[in-house]
Structures are given as structure tokens and as C-alpha cells.
Amino acid sequence: MTSASDPLRVYQRFEGLAVVLRTTGEIDMSTAPLLADELTQAITAATAPAPVVADLSDVTFLSSAGLAVLLDAREKCTRAGCPLRLVATGRPVLRSLEVAGLLELLDVYPTVTDAVTP
């Protein structure tokens, strides 16, 4: 539930060859398309086999729409030869991933440094 005080923001940068998307705010059905677009751009910019890293440390809400975007991005990354790695430390994201049974399917790291390290 995005409010004016917690909009979704996505910032892209490179760390070596890895593309890192720092994401802040809430990911719900109204903001998931923005995340999907940003992930698609990151996958296009990625140099395989370097990873695409979605830093979700500052995400305050992750809905099923956001989970679907992450699964779609994982599939696109697999086809492109660049792994999708998530950075998740906050309860809202970790709990959503756990309830959906995705902690075993998605590569989750505690820090961006861990995620970009081969």
C-alpha cells in the first residue's frame, strides 16, 4: 500500500560488472510495474555472467505482485546468463519470501558486497 510518504524508488549503479538496483519504499500492485521495468533494464545492461543484484534492504512492504516480478526477473536473468541475487535484511521482505516458499528458490544475501562477490 504505497502512500505519499513511502513511494517506490529504484536507483541503478554498477559495482564492477554487477548491476545493482537499490530499491526503497513499498512494492505493491501499483508499484510492481516500475520495479519490473527497472529490472528489465538492469538485465539488458548486465554483462553475463555478472549478477543483477536487487537490493531490497530498504523495502518496507513486498506484495504478491512484487514476488511475481522477482520470479519473472529470475527467469529473464537465467535466459540472459546473469544470476539474479537479492539483498534482503528486513522482516517485511524476508517474511514475504518465506511465506511464499521462495527463500529456497531465490538467491538471498545479507549485503550487497556478499551479493556481488563471485
ChimeraX attribute file (.defattr): number of C-alpha atoms within 10 A of each C-alpha:
attribute: neighborCount
match mode: 1-to-1
recipient: residues
	/A:1	15
	/A:2	16
	/A:3	9
	/A:4	6
	/A:5	7
	/A:6	15
	/A:7	14
	/A:8	23
	/A:9	17
	/A:10	18
	/A:11	11
	/A:12	15
	/A:13	13
	/A:14	15
	/A:15	14
	/A:16	10
	/A:17	16
	/A:18	24
	/A:19	26
	/A:20	27
	/A:21	24
	/A:22	19
	/A:23	21
	/A:24	19
	/A:25	22
	/A:26	26
	/A:27	30
	/A:28	19
	/A:29	15
	/A:30	13
	/A:31	19
	/A:32	22
	/A:33	15
	/A:34	16
	/A:35	22
	/A:36	17
	/A:37	13
	/A:38	18
	/A:39	28
	/A:40	16
	/A:41	13
	/A:42	24
	/A:43	26
	/A:44	14
	/A:45	14
	/A:46	22
	/A:47	16
	/A:48	16
	/A:49	15
	/A:50	19
	/A:51	26
	/A:52	30
	/A:53	30
	/A:54	26
	/A:55	25
	/A:56	28
	/A:57	22
	/A:58	19
	/A:59	22
	/A:60	19
	/A:61	22
	/A:62	22
	/A:63	19
	/A:64	15
	/A:65	15
	/A:66	23
	/A:67	19
	/A:68	13
	/A:69	20
	/A:70	22
	/A:71	15
	/A:72	15
	/A:73	22
	/A:74	22
	/A:75	14
	/A:76	18
	/A:77	24
	/A:78	15
	/A:79	11
	/A:80	15
	/A:81	16
	/A:82	21
	/A:83	24
	/A:84	25
	/A:85	23
	/A:86	24
	/A:87	25
	/A:88	22
	/A:89	17
	/A:90	15
	/A:91	13
	/A:92	18
	/A:93	23
	/A:94	19
	/A:95	14
	/A:96	18
	/A:97	21
	/A:98	11
	/A:99	9
	/A:100	11
	/A:101	11
	/A:102	16
	/A:103	14
	/A:104	9
	/A:105	10
	/A:106	16
	/A:107	16
	/A:108	23
	/A:109	17
	/A:110	14
	/A:111	15
	/A:112	21
	/A:113	11
	/A:114	12
	/A:115	22
	/A:116	20
	/A:117	11
	/A:118	9
